[in-house]
Amino acid sequence: MLETIVAPATPYGESSIGVIRISGSKALEIVKLLTKAKDFKNRYAHYRKIYLDNDIIDDAIVTFYESPNTYTGEDLVEISCHGSVIIIRTIVSELVNLGCLMAEPGEFTKRAFLNGKLDLLQAESITSIIKSKSDINLKNQQKILSGQLSNKLLTIKQKLLDVLSHFEHHLDIDEFDEVLELDNYIDSLNFIQKELKNLMDSFSMGKLYNDGLHVVICGKPNVGKSTLFNRMLNSDIAITSSEPGTTRDIINAEININGIPIKLFDTAGIRDSDNKVEKIGIDKAKKLSKIADLKLNIYDKIINRDSDLKKNEINIINKCDELSEGRYKDGFIYCSAKNNVGIDLIFDIIKEKLTLSKSTDGATFITSSRQHLNIKDAYHKIGVALENITNNNISIEILSLELREALDSIDLILGKTTPDDIINNIFSHMCVGK
């Protein structure tokens, strides 16, 4: 039997209310000692005094949830007390003295997973919901938490099991009693592969909405990088000056473009410099530019068009102060950051680069590399099986093995057969108290 655990469920710091969560077989017993109260009705909020020995620590609302109909599947108690750091710390310390163990990060959700209250996809979505920085990602993760993605995978799994059961049944009987017509299963396997392909292709968008992008503003000194940075953020975060080399370190801030969280970076101007501090900033700018998801190359005059412009780059001619509106011509955006002209056009081109014109209504994306890798593996195995059936050059035993491996990949996504080290790593990235 697992130990009874405790942790604050609200962030550290002062607030009007703080919540402490306790889960395990001794949760109610320990809370009765803490409150010196005997009666706790299931799913009722009780006004109780919290004691340290015979001294009152706080007045609180205590709610008891009886297993198995709880978040963790165990007896669970939530204490809503005043949000004082000292009060919360004292209550948690006393609960530990009374027999609780401090919970590890994500341990409440891990217990929910182990007790069958949710699968691994849903557990991962909880972390993403907490960390979500956009409405679209939040909606997507809520769909995953509600089971939409799991149900889709379970449908695929059932289709796969239907085919696999026919193959393995054939292996259990005398091969002279029945001839298995493999062509009869091509439609089912094509359906499975198509569904897996749709999920696999959703990863690029899902990753964008979940993880966001790094967009770096780069160029020579005094081309207006910091002014553009401020305009895009609609804030005066970066210091601007007519003197070249004003920005010597990397500055970053977050914005949201069509539901995608963007971390925007202002960097030091690239030039030869003897100043040690500026050289450090220039080196940082060069390194960041190499790993950026998208680069905004800023110029203050027309240059020869770069035929080697990469897919993740946008060329911007700044300081076109005579313009009344932005222009896009021959691969260059013409703007005036000083006069706030053409900034909307820059955002429009960024959206085009990110292919954000597609509607996301009703779509469910996969968002983690773990999910993508396993779906890709299952897709590949189904593809191999289809190719072998089409070529009519493989035994039923080998086909069954390919389908069984595809099935294993789907089970890994759902957490049915996932190794402990992967499971532990997933939950370790959650908050304490979740």
C-alpha positions as CSV (number, residue, x, y, z in Angstrom):
1,M,0.0,0.0,0.0
2,L,1.3,3.4,-0.9
3,E,2.1,6.0,1.8
4,T,-0.2,8.9,2.4
5,I,1.2,12.0,0.8
6,V,0.8,15.8,1.3
7,A,1.8,18.9,-0.6
8,P,0.6,22.5,-1.2
9,A,-1.6,22.6,-4.3
10,T,-1.2,26.4,-4.7
11,P,2.0,28.3,-5.7
12,Y,4.3,29.5,-3.0
13,G,3.6,33.1,-1.9
14,E,1.0,35.2,-0.1
15,S,-2.6,34.9,-1.3
16,S,-6.1,35.1,0.1
17,I,-6.4,31.3,0.1
18,G,-4.0,28.4,0.0
19,V,-4.9,24.8,-0.7
20,I,-3.1,21.8,0.8
21,R,-3.8,18.3,-0.7
22,I,-3.5,15.0,1.1
23,S,-4.0,11.6,-0.6
24,G,-3.8,8.0,0.7
25,S,-5.5,5.5,2.9
26,K,-4.7,7.4,6.1
27,A,-5.7,10.8,4.8
28,L,-9.0,11.1,6.8
29,E,-7.5,9.6,9.9
30,I,-4.6,12.2,9.9
31,V,-6.9,15.1,9.2
32,K,-9.1,14.1,12.1
33,L,-6.0,14.4,14.3
34,L,-5.1,17.8,12.8
35,T,-8.6,19.3,13.3
36,K,-9.6,17.4,16.5
37,A,-12.9,16.7,14.6
38,K,-14.6,13.3,14.2
39,D,-17.2,13.8,11.5
40,F,-16.4,14.4,7.8
41,K,-19.1,13.8,5.3
42,N,-18.0,12.7,1.8
43,R,-17.8,15.6,-0.7
44,Y,-19.0,18.2,1.9
45,A,-17.1,21.4,2.8
46,H,-16.6,21.5,6.6
47,Y,-15.5,24.5,8.6
48,R,-12.8,23.3,10.9
49,K,-10.1,24.7,13.2
50,I,-6.5,23.5,12.5
51,Y,-4.4,22.7,15.6
52,L,-0.8,22.4,16.4
53,D,-0.8,20.5,19.7
54,N,-3.5,22.5,21.5
55,D,-2.9,25.8,19.8
56,I,-5.1,27.0,16.9
57,I,-3.1,27.5,13.7
58,D,-5.9,28.7,11.5
59,D,-9.6,28.4,10.5
60,A,-10.0,26.4,7.3
61,I,-12.5,24.7,5.0
62,V,-11.8,20.9,4.9
63,T,-13.3,18.8,2.1
64,F,-13.1,15.0,2.2
65,Y,-13.3,12.9,-1.0
66,E,-13.8,9.2,-0.5
67,S,-12.1,6.7,-2.8
68,P,-12.4,5.5,-5.5
69,N,-14.3,8.5,-6.9
70,T,-11.4,11.0,-6.5
71,Y,-8.7,12.5,-8.6
72,T,-6.1,10.0,-7.4
73,G,-8.4,7.1,-6.9
74,E,-7.5,7.2,-3.1
75,D,-9.1,8.9,-0.1
76,L,-8.3,12.6,-0.7
77,V,-8.6,15.6,1.5
78,E,-8.2,19.3,0.5
79,I,-7.6,22.0,3.2
80,S,-8.4,25.5,2.1
81,C,-6.7,27.8,4.6
82,H,-5.5,31.4,4.6
83,G,-2.8,31.9,2.0
84,S,0.0,32.8,4.4
85,V,3.4,31.2,3.7
86,I,3.9,30.6,7.4
87,I,0.4,29.0,7.9
88,I,0.8,26.7,4.9
89,R,4.3,25.7,5.9
90,T,3.2,25.0,9.5
91,I,0.1,22.9,8.5
92,V,2.1,20.8,6.0
93,S,4.9,20.3,8.6
94,E,2.3,19.2,11.2
95,L,0.7,16.8,8.7
96,V,4.1,15.2,8.1
97,N,4.5,14.9,11.9
98,L,1.2,13.1,12.0
99,G,2.2,10.5,9.4
100,C,2.2,12.0,5.9
101,L,5.1,12.0,3.4
102,M,5.9,15.0,1.3
103,A,4.7,14.3,-2.2
104,E,7.2,14.2,-5.1
105,P,6.5,16.4,-8.2
106,G,3.5,15.1,-10.1
107,E,2.9,12.3,-7.5
108,F,-0.8,13.0,-7.2
109,T,-1.3,12.6,-11.0
110,K,1.0,9.6,-11.1
111,R,-1.2,7.9,-8.5
112,A,-4.2,8.8,-10.7
113,F,-2.5,7.1,-13.6
114,L,-1.5,4.0,-11.6
115,N,-5.0,3.7,-10.3
116,G,-6.5,3.9,-13.8
117,K,-8.2,7.3,-13.4
118,L,-6.4,8.5,-16.5
119,D,-4.0,7.3,-19.2
120,L,-0.5,8.6,-20.0
121,L,-1.8,10.9,-22.7
122,Q,-4.2,12.5,-20.3
123,A,-1.5,12.8,-17.6
124,E,0.8,14.6,-20.1
125,S,-2.0,17.0,-21.0
126,I,-2.4,18.1,-17.4
127,T,1.2,19.4,-17.4
128,S,0.6,21.2,-20.7
129,I,-2.7,22.7,-19.4
130,I,-0.8,24.2,-16.4
131,K,2.0,25.6,-18.6
132,S,-0.2,26.6,-21.5
133,K,0.3,30.1,-22.9
134,S,-2.4,30.2,-25.6
135,D,-6.1,29.6,-25.9
136,I,-5.7,27.2,-28.8
137,N,-3.2,25.0,-26.9
138,L,-5.4,25.1,-23.8
139,K,-8.4,23.9,-25.8
140,N,-6.4,21.2,-27.4
141,Q,-5.0,19.9,-24.1
142,Q,-8.5,20.0,-22.6
143,K,-9.7,17.7,-25.5
144,I,-6.8,15.3,-24.8
145,L,-7.6,15.4,-21.1
146,S,-11.3,14.6,-21.8
147,G,-10.1,11.5,-23.7
148,Q,-10.6,12.5,-27.4
149,L,-7.1,11.5,-28.5
150,S,-7.2,8.4,-26.3
151,N,-10.5,7.3,-27.8
152,K,-9.1,7.9,-31.4
153,L,-6.1,5.7,-30.5
154,L,-8.3,3.1,-28.9
155,T,-10.4,2.9,-32.1
156,I,-7.2,2.4,-34.1
157,K,-6.1,-0.2,-31.7
158,Q,-9.4,-2.1,-31.9
159,K,-9.2,-2.1,-35.7
160,L,-5.7,-3.4,-35.5
161,L,-6.7,-6.1,-33.0
162,D,-9.5,-7.3,-35.3
163,V,-7.0,-7.8,-38.1
164,L,-4.3,-9.3,-35.8
165,S,-6.8,-11.8,-34.3
166,H,-7.7,-13.2,-37.7
167,F,-4.0,-13.6,-38.5
168,E,-3.2,-15.3,-35.2
169,H,-6.4,-17.5,-35.4
170,H,-5.1,-18.7,-38.8
171,L,-1.8,-19.7,-37.2
172,D,-3.6,-21.8,-34.6
173,I,-5.4,-24.0,-37.1
174,D,-4.3,-26.4,-39.7
175,E,-3.2,-24.3,-42.7
176,F,-4.9,-26.9,-45.0
177,D,-8.3,-26.3,-43.4
178,E,-8.5,-22.6,-44.4
179,V,-6.8,-20.2,-46.8
180,L,-6.4,-16.7,-45.5
181,E,-7.1,-14.1,-48.2
182,L,-4.7,-11.3,-47.2
183,D,-6.3,-8.8,-49.7
184,N,-9.4,-8.8,-47.5
185,Y,-7.5,-6.9,-44.8
186,I,-5.9,-4.2,-47.0
187,D,-8.8,-1.7,-46.5
188,S,-8.7,-2.1,-42.7
189,L,-4.9,-1.6,-42.7
190,N,-5.2,1.4,-45.0
191,F,-7.7,3.0,-42.7
192,I,-5.4,2.4,-39.7
193,Q,-2.4,3.9,-41.6
194,K,-4.4,6.9,-42.7
195,E,-5.6,7.7,-39.1
196,L,-2.0,7.3,-37.8
197,K,-0.7,9.6,-40.6
198,N,-3.2,12.3,-39.7
199,L,-2.1,12.2,-36.1
200,M,1.6,12.1,-37.1
201,D,1.1,15.1,-39.3
202,S,-0.6,17.0,-36.5
203,F,2.6,17.1,-34.5
204,S,4.2,20.1,-36.2
205,M,1.2,22.3,-35.4
206,G,0.7,20.7,-31.9
207,K,4.4,21.3,-31.0
208,L,4.0,24.9,-32.2
209,Y,1.0,25.6,-30.0
210,N,2.5,23.7,-27.0
211,D,6.1,24.7,-27.1
212,G,6.1,28.0,-29.0
213,L,8.9,29.4,-31.1
214,H,12.0,31.5,-30.7
215,V,12.1,34.5,-33.1
216,V,15.4,36.4,-33.2
217,I,15.8,39.9,-34.5
218,C,19.3,40.3,-35.9
219,G,21.4,42.6,-38.1
220,K,24.2,45.2,-37.9
221,P,24.3,47.9,-35.3
222,N,21.9,50.9,-35.5
223,V,19.5,49.4,-38.1
224,G,16.6,49.8,-35.7
225,K,16.4,46.3,-34.2
226,S,15.6,47.5,-30.7
227,T,13.0,50.0,-32.0
228,L,11.3,47.2,-34.0
229,F,11.5,44.9,-30.9
230,N,9.7,47.5,-28.8
231,R,7.1,48.1,-31.6
232,M,6.3,44.4,-31.9
233,L,5.8,44.2,-28.1
234,N,4.0,47.5,-27.9
235,S,6.3,48.3,-25.0
236,D,9.6,50.2,-24.3
237,I,11.5,47.2,-23.0
238,A,14.7,47.7,-25.0
239,I,16.8,50.9,-24.7
240,T,17.1,52.7,-28.1
241,S,19.7,55.2,-29.2
242,S,21.2,56.6,-32.3
243,E,24.6,55.5,-31.0
244,P,25.6,52.1,-32.6
245,G,26.1,49.2,-30.2
246,T,23.6,50.3,-27.5
247,T,22.3,46.7,-27.2
248,R,25.1,44.5,-25.8
249,D,23.2,41.6,-24.3
250,I,20.2,39.5,-25.4
251,I,16.8,40.8,-24.4
252,N,13.7,38.7,-24.7
253,A,9.9,38.9,-24.1
254,E,6.9,36.9,-25.0
255,I,4.1,37.6,-27.4
256,N,1.3,35.6,-28.9
257,I,0.7,35.2,-32.6
258,N,-2.5,33.4,-33.7
259,G,-2.4,31.2,-30.5
260,I,1.3,30.4,-30.8
261,P,3.5,31.6,-27.9
262,I,6.5,33.4,-29.3
263,K,9.7,34.3,-27.4
264,L,11.1,37.4,-29.3
265,F,14.8,38.2,-28.9
266,D,16.6,41.5,-29.5
267,T,20.3,41.0,-30.0
268,A,23.5,42.9,-30.2
269,G,24.4,44.4,-33.6
270,I,26.8,42.2,-35.6
271,R,30.1,44.0,-36.4
272,D,33.8,43.8,-35.7
273,S,34.5,45.3,-32.3
274,D,37.4,45.7,-29.9
275,N,35.1,46.2,-26.9
276,K,35.2,43.0,-24.8
277,V,31.6,43.4,-23.4
278,E,30.2,44.1,-26.9
279,K,32.1,41.1,-28.3
280,I,30.4,38.8,-25.8
281,G,27.0,40.1,-26.8
282,I,27.9,39.7,-30.5
283,D,29.0,36.1,-29.9
284,K,25.7,35.4,-28.1
285,A,23.7,36.9,-31.0
286,K,25.5,34.7,-33.5
287,K,24.9,31.6,-31.5
288,L,21.2,32.4,-30.9
289,S,20.7,33.2,-34.6
290,K,21.9,29.7,-35.5
291,I,19.3,27.9,-33.4
292,A,16.4,30.3,-33.9
293,D,13.1,29.0,-35.2
294,L,12.7,32.2,-37.2
295,K,15.2,35.0,-38.0
296,L,14.2,38.6,-38.8
297,N,17.1,40.0,-40.7
298,I,17.0,43.8,-40.3
299,Y,18.6,46.3,-42.8
300,D,18.4,50.0,-43.1
301,K,19.1,50.2,-46.8
302,I,18.4,48.1,-49.9
303,I,20.8,45.2,-50.4
304,N,21.3,42.7,-53.1
305,R,18.7,39.9,-52.6
306,D,20.1,36.9,-51.0
307,S,19.3,33.9,-53.2
308,D,20.3,31.6,-50.3
309,L,17.6,33.0,-48.0
310,K,16.5,30.2,-45.7
311,K,13.0,29.1,-45.2
312,N,13.1,30.3,-41.6
313,E,14.3,33.9,-42.4
314,I,12.5,37.1,-43.2
315,N,14.3,40.1,-44.7
316,I,13.2,43.5,-43.4
317,I,14.2,47.0,-44.8
318,N,13.7,49.4,-41.8
319,K,13.9,53.1,-41.6
320,C,11.7,53.7,-44.7
321,D,10.3,56.7,-42.8
322,E,8.7,58.2,-46.0
323,L,6.2,55.3,-46.2
324,S,2.6,55.7,-45.0
325,E,2.1,51.9,-45.0
326,G,4.2,48.8,-45.1
327,R,5.2,47.1,-48.4
328,Y,6.3,43.6,-49.4
329,K,8.2,43.4,-52.6
330,D,10.8,40.9,-54.0
331,G,11.1,39.1,-50.7
332,F,11.6,42.2,-48.6
333,I,9.3,43.9,-46.1
334,Y,9.7,47.7,-46.2
335,C,8.8,49.4,-42.9
336,S,9.5,52.2,-40.4
337,A,9.7,51.0,-36.8
338,K,10.2,54.6,-35.8
339,N,6.9,55.6,-37.2
340,N,5.1,52.3,-36.4
341,V,4.5,51.6,-40.1
342,G,4.5,48.1,-41.5
343,I,4.6,46.3,-38.2
344,D,1.2,44.6,-39.0
345,L,2.7,43.4,-42.3
346,I,5.7,41.8,-40.4
347,F,3.2,39.9,-38.3
348,D,1.3,38.8,-41.4
349,I,4.5,37.5,-43.0
350,I,5.4,35.7,-39.8
351,K,2.0,34.0,-39.9
352,E,2.5,32.9,-43.5
353,K,5.9,31.5,-42.6
354,L,4.3,29.5,-39.8
355,T,1.5,28.4,-42.1
356,L,-1.1,29.6,-39.5
357,S,-3.9,30.2,-42.0
358,K,-5.4,26.7,-41.4
359,S,-8.4,26.4,-39.1
360,T,-7.8,24.6,-35.9
361,D,-11.5,24.3,-35.0
362,G,-12.3,20.7,-33.9
363,A,-8.7,19.5,-34.5
364,T,-6.8,17.5,-31.9
365,F,-3.0,17.7,-32.1
366,I,-0.3,15.5,-30.6
367,T,2.2,17.7,-28.8
368,S,5.0,15.6,-27.4
369,S,8.0,14.0,-29.1
370,R,7.2,10.8,-27.2
371,Q,3.8,10.6,-28.7
372,H,5.1,11.5,-32.2
373,L,7.8,8.9,-32.1
374,N,5.5,6.0,-31.1
375,I,2.8,7.0,-33.7
376,K,5.5,7.2,-36.4
377,D,6.8,3.8,-35.4
378,A,3.2,2.3,-35.5
379,Y,2.7,4.0,-38.9
380,H,5.9,2.5,-40.3
381,K,5.0,-1.0,-39.1
382,I,1.6,-0.9,-40.7
383,G,3.2,0.4,-43.9
384,V,5.7,-2.6,-44.0
385,A,2.8,-5.0,-43.4
386,L,0.8,-3.4,-46.3
387,E,3.8,-3.5,-48.6
388,N,4.4,-7.2,-47.9
389,I,0.7,-8.1,-48.4
390,T,0.7,-6.2,-51.8
391,N,3.9,-8.0,-52.8
392,N,2.5,-11.3,-51.6
393,N,6.0,-12.4,-50.4
394,I,5.7,-12.8,-46.6
395,S,4.4,-15.4,-44.1
396,I,1.5,-14.8,-41.8
397,E,3.9,-15.2,-38.9
398,I,5.9,-12.2,-40.0
399,L,2.8,-10.1,-40.7
400,S,1.5,-10.9,-37.2
401,L,4.9,-9.8,-35.8
402,E,4.7,-6.4,-37.6
403,L,1.1,-5.8,-36.4
404,R,2.0,-6.8,-32.9
405,E,4.8,-4.3,-32.8
406,A,2.5,-1.6,-34.1
407,L,0.1,-2.5,-31.3
408,D,2.9,-2.2,-28.8
409,S,3.7,1.3,-30.0
410,I,0.1,2.4,-29.5
411,D,0.1,0.9,-26.0
412,L,3.3,2.8,-25.2
413,I,1.5,6.1,-26.1
414,L,-1.4,5.2,-23.8
415,G,0.9,4.1,-21.0
416,K,-0.2,0.4,-21.0
417,T,3.3,-0.9,-21.5
418,T,5.5,2.1,-20.9
419,P,8.8,1.5,-19.1
420,D,9.0,2.9,-15.5
421,D,11.8,5.3,-16.3
422,I,9.8,7.1,-19.0
423,I,6.7,7.2,-16.7
424,N,8.8,8.7,-13.9
425,N,10.3,11.3,-16.2
426,I,6.9,12.4,-17.4
427,F,5.5,12.9,-13.9
428,S,8.8,14.5,-12.5
429,H,8.2,17.5,-14.7
430,M,4.9,18.3,-13.0
431,C,4.4,20.7,-10.1
432,V,4.5,19.5,-6.5
433,G,0.9,19.2,-5.4
434,K,-0.4,18.1,-8.8
